[in-house]
Structure formats: structure tokens, C-alpha cells
Amino acid sequence: MKALVSLAAVLVLLLAAYVGVHLGDLRWLFGVVVPYFAAAVFLVGIVVKVIGWGRSPVPFRIPTTCGQQKSLPWIKQDKLDNPATGWQAMGRMALEILAFRSLFRNRETVLRDGQLAYRTNKWLWAAALAFHYSMLIIVLRHLRFFFAPIPRFVDVLTNVDGFLQVGVPGIYITSFVFLGAVTFLLARRLGWARMRYLSLPADYFPLFLFLAIGCTGLWMRHIDKVDVSQVKAAVMGLLVLAPHPPAVGWIFYAHLFCVSTLLAYFPFSKLMHLGGVFLSPTRNLANDNRARHHVNPWNRPLPVHTYAEYEDEFRDRMREAGLPLDKE
Amino acid sequence: MSQAHKPDELEYYHPEEVHRVDYQPPATDWRDTPTVFRPGSFIYPSKPKDLEHIGFPNGHAWHPTDEDWKLPENWKRIIFDGMRERLQKYRSFKVFMDICVRCGACADKCHFYIGGGDPKNMPVLRAELLRSVYRHDFTTFGKILGRWAGARPLTPEVLKEWFYYFYQCTECRRCSVFCPYGIDTAEITMMGRELLHLLGLSVNWVMHPVADCYRTGNHLGIQPHGLKDTLEFFAEDVEEVTGVHIDVPINKKGADILFVTPSGDFLAEPGIYTCMGYLALFHELGLNYTWSTYASEGGNFGLFTSADMMKRLNSKMYAEAKRLGVKWILGGECGHMWRVINQYMDTMNGPPDFLEVPKSPITGTVFENARSTKMIHIMEFTADLVQHGKLELDASRNDGRRVTFHDSCNPARAMGMLEEPRQVIKAACHNFFEMPEGTIREKTFCCGGGAGLGTDENMEMRLRGGMPRGKAVQYVQDKHGVNVLAACCAIDRATLTTVCDFWAPGVKVSGITELVANALVMKGEKERELNFRKEPMRDEVEAPPADSEEHPTVEAA
């Protein structure tokens, strides 16, 4: 049900583009107004969100230590899983952000015949890595629409991605890795009772949206081929604030509308993990609180039970027991 | 409130049920599945007089199984204001409310989920209990889309759910090891509990020790003369088995070192043997140290209560160190105590400029890792002694013990003290065996009784939560004939005894310093025949039969 609602929402987006562009003539709306609006919401939304997070302090150093601490010289410290300095913490963050270190640790708990086993399970890690990196490459490939001349690294990347040289125009490996990974992530949620139980519509919606974006993209490239020069001219027009929607078919507008929706949805959704992962206090701090003083900005004096009060209450019994007293 | 059976009666809960775990989620969505307070799975409420003593609001008489929890009239306002305040105070809370993608990596990492199968014990859903309310009242999407955005309104039923599940979390942080964003359920649980406290909803097993600790200096409410008697009694026991007379310095001004250990070591087996171990070890080293009656608690149930309460209880250590004029502080074998000392103490009550950087008077080692806090763990201290050969240890005295080591949650995941205790155990025992990978070090499992959950009326959940640890112990028991589970945590020593009796009968729990002191050759000692438990010293055990080498289903990677 939750998945169906999300699927329906994405189908409505596609239908809107079809109705708006194919039946009506709302190219200005879908090709100019919506993208501008989405980009603005995306940028402002992310900035507002991150500033909002940043305005709350980190009162305590609470890294989750996942390896040996730095203590005695003959005990080898695990610098990346239990950083003792800011640089080491940056190393930990790099590993986390670039290689999904924590997901790599995953072990699946299996209870069988009364015995528990913890099996290494890297599927989620592999799928997540495939998904994020293929998306990154796809986004970078799309930079060819945003620059004239096209930056050299975009060309190189595109050539490498298309090295199979199958079809005209050639297929890109990342397109299929991307769709494959999204499909896996979706199937994992739908086919696994536990995952289905903990999933929200907000978990299915982005996956269906990514599928729609990927499929419309492939459709334009390989089936109902779009006039790329028109598209590039339109994108450049948007960038220099001289917008003119391209005179191309509705599939392009469906693609663009889904991307716009993604951008506008991004700051209000779980997709903000993109920014949040940098700010997670259990990962981005060094485990050095015993070595270096850390300040809590809202630290304040609180009522305590002083030794004097304590001795006042127990003085007689302490004296009887022969314990030393501050006040006889 | 009348219960048919008392918690210490067998009929109160059904132990045979504990062996049954069903991971199939219920047919109803978790938001529509009511919370059932089943005997054995929840903790009794705190008493108003304890709350009053520590200045906590809205203390009142109520019981979890009551229909009406007698909430203050403006309870919703109180919760929302409380949430807003905490969102402003903690970036962790704010970020963790926003960024979870529900990837499910944490789902099967929680010992309560593994041992119980209740989906709301999956860390992701435990956090959603709070997140759903956060979305409903603090986010735009939640306000507009409601349930479709994963939001739900705050109702008394939601509060009941919070109470039930935030006291089925031991704040062990195992989930946070596996989370790709490091979302720490302990943070969520701490916030959830703080919010409930605003309404006077808390548990006796936490609040009573907190109130006692505030007044008497320790969770058990031991008064100064009682503590002196206890320690002197232990010293007599040590003398009985070793023949060495030991003095117990208490509240001694001018000592070099203040020693603070969890009060659990004063009261119950097997912790008391660890306490005897401290006395023997410090005597043998000729350490100029002191115990304190005012700061007689290493643990800090304030950690399970609120940041403020943690600070108030913790303040006694530095205050007492200053009053007695010691140079630095040595801390005993405890788990959550070390979360407080390693991650909070210096920030809350430091820096203690009146102390010196800890330096071992025996080896001269300067503990640079505690340069600011000025407090080190007894395992760091002892590992240093072992490394420098300053202890004469006859490990053969422990040959009757086939030992495995339980990493306690907080020293492992809030500190990273993994090798120090192992170095010490290996020096004191010949027979040491690791439990399977995936159950030790940073991936260690909770005993099931941490964060104030270790009380008898909660026994069903304790045994369920203790299942992963219990089964790992059983595994090394079968494979290597392990008969001793060593742990450097007072809660472990209390609760793992119960867990082992249930899941791995025959395995005894021991502190590490007990093992050290057993092996310690003391000056002027008599022929050692008994260990500190007054059992024959070298009881031989049979090694397991050779054909039990491989366990059928547990994989050791």
C-alpha cells in the first residue's frame, strides 16, 4: 500500500508531463518555471536545513568507537575506526562517505535451530555503492549540457562509461548499473517482510522517482531519440537567464519534471542524508575527550550535593566509625 | 496495583517462552499495533519521594498497566517544549531526526530484537517512535501529508509506547556501529527518556539509585560507616586466603590517587571478589591511594536519566579529588561509568586543573590519553604494570579457569578499550578463548541489563536481550570448555550471571582484577590454597572432547 501510493505519485508526475506538454502546450511551465522553482527550492532548502542543523551545538563528544583507542604505546591504535585527532577523524569520514565503511561492516543475524550466526553480508553495501557512484557519474555526464565547450573530464568520463560501444548511440554502463541498483533496493524493500514493515512511503517514493528518471532518460537516448542540440541550447538558456523551452517531445519534459520534483523534494526528505552524514557527531569527532577539553556552550552550574552537606548528615556515624572529618 | 505474581516467583513470566522467537512482523502496521505491558517485560515506576529528592517534576503515583497515567494537564505542551529545547541543544538529535533512510542495516543488530522479535525493537523503528511525532509537529511535510509522510499525532498511547520501548533499549550503541550515518539510538533513547521524565514518568530501578547516589554517594545507598565495614570485611577475607594483612585507606587526605569503582562491587557476588582484588593489588603495589565514601560510586545512573543528572552525580569525583588533595583518579571496572568519564566528565565538570596528568608511580608511565580528564581505567593501569613486568603473576593458579572475555558496551563503543583487558587477562590466565567474531570488540553484545534495565521484574526482556551474548558464551563453552566469562563492568557481573545461568549454565562470571589478584604472588603470602571465592585454587577442569572442534551452525569468520 505504501509502495503503491508512492508509485501512483510518480505516475501522476509522468502523466502531468504528458498532459501538459503532449496534449496541452505548457512547455514554458515544465521547461522553465518548474525547473527554476525546483532549483531554487533545492539550493535554499539545503542551505536552510544545514544551517538549521549547524545552529544546534554539539555539546558532547560522542564518537562511536569501532576500534582500539589510543592509550598505551605498545597497543596499536585503530586510527580510522577510533580516531584520536582531527585528521584521523577526517580519514574516518572520508572512508565513511567515499566507501560506506559502516555498511561494509554489516553482518546478518541468522537464527537457525536455536543457534545464532552472524554472516558477513555485503549486498546492501554493494548496491548502495553501485547506486551512489553510478548516479554521481550520470550527473557528471550530464554536465555536457551545462558547459560549452564541454569540460575534458566529462568527455573522458563519458568515453570510459561508454567503452562497450554497443548500439548507436552507445549505451553507458552506469545507466544499467543505476537502474539495476535501484531495482535491487526496491526489491529488497518489497520482498523482505522486515524491510516492508519498517518502510514508509517516503522510502519508496524516491526509488520510483529514480526509476522514472532513469527510464525516461534511456528512452530519449535509445528509443525515441531527442534532439540533443535543442536540449543543450535550452539548458544553456536557463543558465544565462534567457530561458526558452526546447521544442522536443514530452518524454524529455517527463524526465525534466521528475528531476525537478526530486530537487524540490530533496531538502525536506531523507535524501538530506547527503548533508547530514557530514554532521553526524558519532562519526566526525575524534575520541580525544580525555586528552583535550571540549566545551559545551550551554554548560551551566547545577545543584549538587556537597561534601559539607554529606558530612553534616552523616557526621556522627562517621565519627563513630573512625572516619576522618572536615568539621569535628 | 495488584499483580497475580511477584517478579521473583517463577509464574511471573514464562521462561519457556523466551526460547520462542518469531521474526514475522505483525499484520498491523506498527503505528496501529497497541503496546501490551506483559509481566516480565517492563519496569515498575519510580516513587514520587525519589523524584522530589532530586528535584524532578510531576512525580505522581501511577503504574504502566493502568489505563490512565495521570498526566499533568498540559502534558502535550510540556513534551513539545521539551522536544524543541532538545532539538536546539543537541545537533545529534536534530540530525538523527532528519536523515535516517531506513536502510535496515541496524534492524537485526539489537539484542532485544534478536532475542525478542518485536519489530519496534529494531533500532530504526525505536527511533521512528519519536521521529513520527517530530514529523507531525516540527516539519512542513509532516504537517501537510500527515500519515503519508510518516507522521502521527502525539497521544497518551504514543507515550505508553515510548515508555515501553525506551526502557527496552540499553543504550549499548551496537546499532550505531552499523549505521551508515552513525545514527545512535542511545541518543534517541536518552532524549525519549528525558521527555518522559518531564511528565514524571520514569522507572524505580533508575530513579531510586539516582536519589540514593545523590544523598549517600552511591547507588546502593551505603552510608559511610557501612562502606568502611564492608571494605574492612573484604580485607579480612583477603587476609584469610592470602595471609597478608591489608589496610584500607578511606577518605585519606594527602593520598596520591583517588580510587572510584562502581558500588555494585561492594554488595553482590561476583563483584565483591573483584573488589577484594583491588585491595590485594593496591596493597601489593604499595600504592598511596584512598577510597572515598562521598564519591563512592563509579557508575552513574544519571547517564540513564538526563544529561543534567549525570553531571550532578559525576561532580562528586572531582570535588572529592580536590578536597582530598590527590594527584589523579583511578577508576574501577565498570561499563557505563566509562562512557561518562571518557565522553562527558571533562566537558561537564572539567577541566580539573588542580589535578596532575596521571602517572603510574610504579612504572613512571604518563597517561597522555587522559591528559585533560586526569582519570584512567584500572585496565589501562594494570596493562601498563603487566607490560613492564611489575606484577609477579602465577597464571597457573587460574588453570582451573577456561576464560572468555565479554567486551562491555561502553568501554568498547564509547572508548575503544579493547586490547588492554585482553593483555591483562592473558597475563593472568593460561586458558583464554575469544567468542565468535561478530559478538566481540566493537560488535559486542549487551548483557541485556544495561541503562537501568537490570531489575527482576524485567526478567523476560533481560533474558531475551541476553540471548545473543548467552549463545555466544554457550558456543565457546561447547567448543573450548569455557567456564569463566570475564567482564570489566559491574552491571555485567550482576546481570550476566543470570544470563549465563539461563543460556550457558555452568559458566561463572568474574571481574578481571579478581583473576589478576588470584594469580598475584604477594609478599609474605602463605601457601595459597583458596581463591577469593574460597574455592580450591587449582581445580582442574576437563578439556572438551576433541570432536567438538566445530560448531555446526555458528560461523567464526
Interface residues (C-beta under 8 A of the other chain):
Chain A: V5 K49 G52 W53 G54 R55 S56 P57 V58 P59 F60 R61 I62 P63 T64 T65 C66 G67 Q68 Q69 K70 S71 L72 W74 I75 K76 D78 D81 N82 A84 E96 F100 S102 L103 R105 N106 R107 E108 T109 L111 R112 D113 G114 Q115 L116 A117 Y118 R119 T120 L124 A128 R188 W192 A193 R194 M195 R196 Y197 L198 S199 L200 P201 A202 D203 F268 S269 K270 M272 H273 G276 V277 L279 S280 P281 T282 R283 N287 N289 R290 A291 R292 H293 H294 V295 N296 W298 N299 L302 P303 V304 H305 T306 Y307 Y310 E311 E313 F314 R317 M318 E320 A321 G322 L323 P324 D326
Chain B: H19 V21 Y23 Q24 P25 D29 W30 G55 L87 Q88 K89 Y90 R91 S92 F93 K94 V95 F96 D98 I99 C100 V101 R102 C103 G104 A105 A107 D108 K109 I114 P119 M122 V124 L125 E128 T139 T140 F141 W148 A149 G150 R173 S176 V177 F178 C179 P180 Y181 G182 I183 D184 E187 Y214 R215 T216 G217 Q223 P224 H225 K228 D229 I250 N251 K252 K253 T293 Y294 A307 D308 K311 R312 S315 K316 A319 E320 R323 I341 N342 Q343 Y344 D346 T347 M348 G350 P351 T365 F367 E368 N369 A370 R371 S372 T373 M375 E380 A383 D384 Q387 A412 R413 A414 M415 G416 M417 L418 E419 E420 Q423 P436 E437 G438 T439 R441 E442 K443 M467 P468 K471 A472 Y475 H551 P552 T553 V554 E555 A557
